[in-house]
Structures are given as C-alpha cells and as structure tokens.
C-alpha cells in the first residue's frame, strides 16, 4: 500500500482510539511539505497543495483531525 493511503489510515485508527479514551485535546504537528515549494511566506488558513506523496499523506491525515 502506498504511503499517501497508509498514513491517513493509521491516523484514522489512532483517532478512533483517542475517541474511545475521551481524550479532549490532541496536538498534531504537520509539515511544511503540505504546501507547494513557492519560496514565499505561508499564512495560517492557506490551503495546502502538496506535490510529494508524503506531503499528500500528511495533508490527508491533517484533514481527519
């Protein structure tokens, strides 16, 4: 299975376990690889448009949260 599918599936399983435990807060640290390499300042709220497979996997996992 490819990384862009495997990582989000693992995060989905993790989210289910978090919900079972009634954990109230989770800190998910993403990556700059979810943005295109445009050599510019990125501001919060801008949508990611990853080019790499790992960037796509991270953005998919980020959207699950």
Residue frames as a rotation matrix with the C-alpha (Angstrom) as fourth column:
UNK 1
0.579 0.815 0.000 0.00
0.815 -0.579 0.000 0.00
0.000 0.000 -1.000 0.00
UNK 2
-0.074 -0.614 0.786 1.26
0.586 -0.664 -0.464 3.47
0.807 0.426 0.409 -0.89
UNK 3
-0.757 -0.375 -0.535 2.29
0.652 -0.368 -0.663 5.98
0.052 -0.851 0.523 1.74
UNK 4
-0.871 0.426 0.243 -0.40
-0.383 -0.900 0.208 8.51
0.307 0.088 0.948 0.75
UNK 5
0.159 0.946 -0.281 -3.04
-0.401 0.322 0.858 5.93
0.902 -0.024 0.431 1.76
UNK 6
0.012 -0.224 -0.974 -1.29
0.612 0.772 -0.170 4.09
0.791 -0.595 0.146 4.59
UNK 7
-0.896 -0.436 -0.079 -0.50
0.332 -0.542 -0.772 7.10
0.294 -0.718 0.631 6.82
UNK 8
-0.538 0.754 0.378 -4.05
-0.732 -0.640 0.233 8.54
0.417 -0.151 0.896 6.81
UNK 9
0.308 0.643 -0.701 -5.45
-0.151 0.761 0.631 5.07
0.939 -0.088 0.332 7.58
UNK 10
-0.321 -0.510 -0.798 -3.15
0.735 0.398 -0.549 4.78
0.597 -0.763 0.247 10.59
UNK 11
-0.969 0.003 0.249 -4.18
-0.126 -0.868 -0.481 8.24
0.215 -0.497 0.841 11.77
UNK 12
-0.118 0.992 -0.041 -7.83
-0.653 -0.046 0.756 7.25
0.748 0.116 0.653 11.38
UNK 13
0.242 0.124 -0.962 -7.25
0.435 0.872 0.222 4.24
0.867 -0.473 0.157 13.66
UNK 14
-0.745 -0.580 -0.331 -5.47
0.579 -0.314 -0.753 6.49
0.333 -0.752 0.569 16.15
UNK 15
-0.717 0.546 0.433 -8.42
-0.532 -0.830 0.167 8.92
0.451 -0.111 0.886 16.14
UNK 16
0.249 0.836 -0.489 -10.81
-0.223 0.541 0.811 6.07
0.942 -0.093 0.321 16.95
UNK 17
-0.036 -0.354 -0.935 -8.69
0.808 0.540 -0.236 5.11
0.589 -0.763 0.266 19.95
UNK 18
-0.944 -0.283 0.171 -8.48
0.161 -0.845 -0.510 8.74
0.289 -0.453 0.843 21.08
UNK 19
-0.316 0.913 0.258 -12.28
-0.640 -0.405 0.653 8.97
0.700 0.041 0.713 20.94
UNK 20
0.307 0.397 -0.865 -12.67
0.280 0.831 0.480 5.78
0.910 -0.389 0.144 23.00
UNK 21
-0.324 -0.572 -0.754 -10.47
0.892 0.081 -0.444 7.25
0.315 -0.816 0.484 25.71
UNK 22
0.722 0.690 -0.045 -12.33
0.678 -0.693 0.245 10.57
0.138 -0.207 -0.969 25.78
UNK 23
-0.359 -0.883 -0.304 -9.11
0.852 -0.442 0.278 12.49
-0.380 -0.159 0.911 25.27
UNK 24
0.566 0.705 -0.427 -10.04
0.538 -0.709 -0.457 16.16
-0.625 0.029 -0.780 24.98
UNK 25
0.726 -0.365 -0.583 -7.02
-0.563 -0.802 -0.199 17.64
-0.395 0.473 -0.788 23.26
UNK 26
0.533 -0.603 0.594 -4.56
0.691 0.715 0.105 16.33
-0.488 0.354 0.798 20.70
UNK 27
0.364 -0.517 -0.775 -1.58
-0.502 -0.810 0.304 18.18
-0.784 0.278 -0.555 19.30
UNK 28
0.625 -0.146 0.767 -0.97
0.642 0.654 -0.400 17.18
-0.443 0.742 0.503 15.69
UNK 29
0.095 -0.691 -0.717 2.20
-0.280 -0.709 0.647 18.63
-0.955 0.139 -0.261 14.24
UNK 30
0.911 0.316 0.264 2.07
0.177 0.278 -0.944 18.83
-0.372 0.907 0.197 10.49
UNK 31
-0.116 -0.964 0.240 4.78
0.700 0.093 0.708 19.66
-0.705 0.250 0.664 7.98
UNK 32
-0.080 0.015 -0.997 5.61
-0.454 -0.891 0.023 22.38
-0.888 0.454 0.079 5.50
UNK 33
-0.936 -0.316 0.155 5.54
-0.033 0.516 0.856 19.66
-0.350 0.796 -0.493 2.85
UNK 34
-0.141 0.953 0.267 1.77
0.790 0.271 -0.550 20.15
-0.597 0.133 -0.791 2.60
UNK 35
0.616 0.288 -0.733 2.48
-0.107 -0.892 -0.440 23.40
-0.780 0.349 -0.518 0.73
UNK 36
0.839 -0.343 0.421 3.97
0.501 0.188 -0.845 23.91
0.211 0.920 0.329 -2.70
UNK 37
0.072 -0.899 -0.432 7.63
0.842 -0.177 0.510 24.95
-0.535 -0.400 0.744 -2.69
UNK 38
0.612 0.285 0.737 6.99
0.696 -0.636 -0.332 28.54
0.375 0.717 -0.588 -3.83
UNK 39
-0.444 -0.865 -0.233 9.58
0.864 -0.345 -0.366 30.18
0.237 -0.364 0.901 -1.58
UNK 40
-0.351 0.408 0.843 7.08
-0.180 -0.913 0.367 32.57
0.919 -0.022 0.394 -0.01
UNK 41
-0.908 0.100 0.407 5.58
-0.413 -0.047 -0.909 33.21
-0.072 -0.994 0.084 3.38
UNK 42
-0.471 0.781 -0.411 2.66
0.298 0.579 0.759 30.93
0.831 0.235 -0.505 4.17
UNK 43
-0.685 0.322 0.654 -0.09
-0.685 -0.592 -0.425 32.23
0.250 -0.739 0.626 6.42
UNK 44
-0.851 0.432 0.300 -2.49
0.130 0.725 -0.676 30.25
-0.509 -0.536 -0.673 8.55
UNK 45
0.129 0.981 -0.145 -5.64
-0.175 -0.121 -0.977 29.42
-0.976 0.152 0.156 6.66
UNK 46
-0.060 -0.210 -0.976 -3.94
-0.989 -0.116 0.086 28.95
-0.132 0.971 -0.201 3.28
UNK 47
0.861 0.447 0.241 -4.78
-0.404 0.891 -0.209 25.62
-0.308 0.083 0.948 1.72
UNK 48
-0.162 -0.921 0.356 -2.06
-0.393 0.391 0.832 23.07
-0.905 -0.005 -0.425 1.24
UNK 49
0.862 0.309 -0.403 -1.31
-0.491 0.305 -0.816 21.79
-0.129 0.901 0.415 -2.23
UNK 50
0.179 -0.864 0.471 1.40
-0.414 0.368 0.832 19.20
-0.892 -0.344 -0.292 -1.76
UNK 51
0.348 -0.178 -0.920 3.37
-0.921 0.119 -0.371 17.82
0.176 0.977 -0.123 -4.66
UNK 52
-0.685 -0.698 -0.209 5.11
-0.625 0.710 -0.326 14.93
0.376 -0.093 -0.922 -2.90
UNK 53
-0.066 0.636 -0.769 3.42
0.092 0.771 0.630 11.69
0.994 -0.029 -0.109 -1.87
UNK 54
-0.510 -0.169 -0.843 4.42
0.819 0.203 -0.536 12.24
0.262 -0.964 0.035 1.74
UNK 55
-0.983 0.176 -0.060 3.00
-0.155 -0.954 -0.255 15.77
-0.102 -0.241 0.965 1.66
UNK 56
-0.346 0.898 -0.271 -0.28
-0.564 0.032 0.825 14.44
0.750 0.438 0.496 0.29
UNK 57
-0.120 0.244 -0.962 -0.40
0.536 0.832 0.144 11.77
0.836 -0.498 -0.231 3.02
UNK 58
-0.803 -0.235 -0.548 0.24
0.595 -0.382 -0.707 14.34
-0.043 -0.894 0.446 5.74
UNK 59
-0.838 0.545 0.028 -2.43
-0.530 -0.825 0.195 16.69
0.130 0.149 0.980 4.38
UNK 60
-0.127 0.809 -0.574 -4.96
-0.206 0.544 0.813 13.83
0.970 0.221 0.097 4.26
UNK 61
-0.270 -0.046 -0.962 -4.16
0.819 0.514 -0.255 12.93
0.506 -0.857 -0.101 7.87
UNK 62
-0.978 -0.119 -0.172 -4.36
0.189 -0.856 -0.482 16.59
-0.090 -0.504 0.859 8.90
UNK 63
-0.586 0.810 0.000 -7.84
-0.591 -0.428 0.683 16.84
0.554 0.401 0.730 7.38
UNK 64
-0.143 0.512 -0.847 -9.01
0.409 0.810 0.420 13.90
0.901 -0.286 -0.326 9.52
UNK 65
-0.588 -0.125 -0.799 -8.37
0.804 -0.191 -0.563 15.94
-0.083 -0.974 0.213 12.64
